[in-house]
Structures are given as structure tokens and as C-alpha cells.
Amino acid sequence: MGLRGKVALVTGGAHRLGRAVVLELAARGSHVALNYNRSEDDAIDTERCAAAFGVRSLRVQGDAGDPSAAARMNEVVEETLGPIDYLVSCAGVFRRTPVETVVEADWRDMMHGNFETFRAAAAAVAPGMKRRGSGAIVAFGDVAAVRPWSEYLPYCVSKSCVLAHARELARALAPQVRVNAVLPGPVLFPPDYPAESSESEIRRTLLKRRGHGEDIARAVAYLLDNDYVTGAELPVDGGRLLV
Ligand SMILES: NC(=O)c1ccc[n+]([C@@H]2O[C@H](COP(=O)([O-])OP(=O)(O)OC[C@H]3O[C@@H](n4cnc5c(N)ncnc54)[C@H](OP(=O)(O)O)[C@@H]3O)[C@@H](O)[C@H]2O)c1
């Protein structure tokens, strides 16, 4: 049984961690819709790779943080693949914003790209899940939501909001819909991330190595599949939170 035959929507699904989630769910037999905003070429490639697992797949362009775009995304997926069983809110925005130079636009971008993408996508899918009597949502937090970094304040705050909202949704949507969060540690660094910072992040894990997209994707699949888990925050961080 497991995830086979379910319909999953993954926001930010075109590349990197989102792509790993899309391919993990497709490999387990879920039909997958991947939402993307700007990365069309990557979205086309990820959709093609998902379809190679023999499942139905779909790519949906749109700003997941815009409530009307999120509602349209929900409609398109339901018309094409059927009722959505799972939402994985992987969309995110990340950049260094030292407190001395942080500007309003940084706050808006981080809150929009990290928090609003989760809030709006969850608001679009939750009523249908609740009405049908089942569904599961996975939010993407970050260990930095729990142990904030001083040079990434808006990012850390936006991810704390994601975790707070996921907990509240777990209460509000129970017992029909389960809501959980995954907290990745150092997995895929942005291409422009300074090497000394990534090495220092890795040193500050118990396992002394970075994770892989598949580690996160397997954790997402577990949270979607395990029918007795809701309101959980699962670090997949090589032990970073204990250091
Ligand atoms: N990478 C890590 O090691 C790590 C660690 C901790 C937490 N995380 C979290 O895990 C998630 C994925 O990380 P990542 O490194 O793979 O992210 P990433 O490379 O920065 O990609 C972010 C994705 O989010 C999408 N996105 C951003 N704003 C959007 C919007 N308004 N509407 C729709 N899509 C939007 C982007 O889509 P387009 O490219 O199509 O515009 C992109 O595919 C993020 O939430 C991140 O905060 C990652």
C-alpha cells in the first residue's frame, strides 16, 4: 500500500530538495504534481524523470505564496490528477542578510517565499482533504528555525513561522488531516555559499558530513505514510541540533 496511487503536490519541486522529494514519491508509486515558479527547464526535466516511474505527473507554474495562484494550482491538479492526498511545501528562499544591512525587501521576500508559500498552499488544499476525510501535509522548516543564525534573521524567523503554523494546522485540521514538518540540516548548500561556511556547518554536526536530498525525501515519505504521526517536527540534520 504505502504511497502507491496517491496524488501528491510538491511546491518548489523543480530542482534540488524539491526534485528529490518528487522523485522519491514517484518511485513509491504516487502521482506527482510539481509546482515551480521560475525554473521551467528544471521542472520539465523533473516531470519527465518522475513519469519514467510509470506514474502520472504534471508541472504547474505559479507563485505558491499567492493565495489565488495557489487556489488555481489546487484546481488544475485536481482536474488533471484527481483529489490531492498529500501536499509537500518545499518552496523556499534563502540568502544572507546581516542585521546591519537587512532591508524591508529581505523581510518581505523571506516571509513570502518561506511562510506564505506554505500558508497559501496549505489553505488551498486543506478544505478538500478535510471534506474527503483524509490527507497529509509536510512543511519544510530548518534547524535554523530552532537554533537561529545571526546573519540570517529574516530567514530564521520565517522558518519559525512555518513551524508554528504547522503545529497550529495539525490541531485545526485533525483528525482528518495530518500536518508535520521536516527540519533539514546542512544538505545542499546554495552554489554561492562560501566554502568555509559550509565546512564549518558540517563540522557542527555529530555525523561530520552533509546530508543528501534522498535523506530528506525519505523523511518526507515517512511523514506522509505514517498514519499515526501528526504535529511532529523531524530533524534530518546529522545531529546538528545536539551540537
Ligand atoms: N538545501 C538545504 O540544505 C536546506 C537546509 C535547510 C532547509 N532547507 C529548506 O528546504 C527547502 C528546499 O531547499 P532547496 O535548497 O532545495 O531550495 P532552493 O534551491 O533555494 O529552491 C527553492 C525552490 O523554491 C521555489 N520557490 C521559491 N519561491 C517560490 C514561490 N513563491 N512559489 C513557488 N515556488 C517558489 C523555487 O522555485 P523556482 O526555482 O521555480 O522559482 C525553488 O525551486 C526550502 O524550503 C529550504 O528552506 C534546505
The ligand as an ORCA input file, in Angstrom:
! r2SCAN-3c Opt
* xyz 0 1
  N      19.245     22.875      0.967
  C      19.375     22.644      2.269
  O      20.369     22.084      2.737
  C      18.284     23.083      3.201
  C      18.533     23.142      4.576
  C      17.507     23.513      5.415
  C      16.252     23.800      4.909
  N      16.042     23.749      3.564
  C      14.704     24.053      3.056
  O      14.330     23.045      2.131
  C      13.590     23.603      1.056
  C      14.264     23.277     -0.275
  O      15.612     23.707     -0.199
  P      16.489     23.906     -1.514
  O      17.868     24.194     -1.063
  O      16.236     22.801     -2.479
  O      15.827     25.250     -2.068
  P      16.267     26.154     -3.302
  O      17.323     25.521     -4.114
  O      16.505     27.517     -2.761
  O      14.947     26.128     -4.151
  C      13.826     26.725     -3.643
  C      12.666     26.358     -4.501
  O      11.554     27.119     -4.025
  C      10.850     27.587     -5.129
  N      10.148     28.808     -4.790
  C      10.607     29.918     -4.136
  N       9.641     30.839     -4.041
  C       8.533     30.303     -4.637
  C       7.222     30.750     -4.850
  N       6.827     31.959     -4.424
  N       6.344     29.923     -5.479
  C       6.728     28.711     -5.928
  N       7.979     28.221     -5.750
  C       8.872     29.014     -5.127
  C      11.867     27.817     -6.226
  O      11.188     27.659     -7.450
  P      11.723     28.248     -8.857
  O      13.183     27.917     -8.923
  O      10.887     27.519     -9.850
  O      11.454     29.728     -8.859
  C      12.871     26.704     -5.961
  O      12.562     25.566     -6.695
  C      13.485     25.095      1.338
  O      12.276     25.361      1.991
  C      14.665     25.345      2.270
  O      14.472     26.453      3.114
  C      17.027     23.402      2.695
*
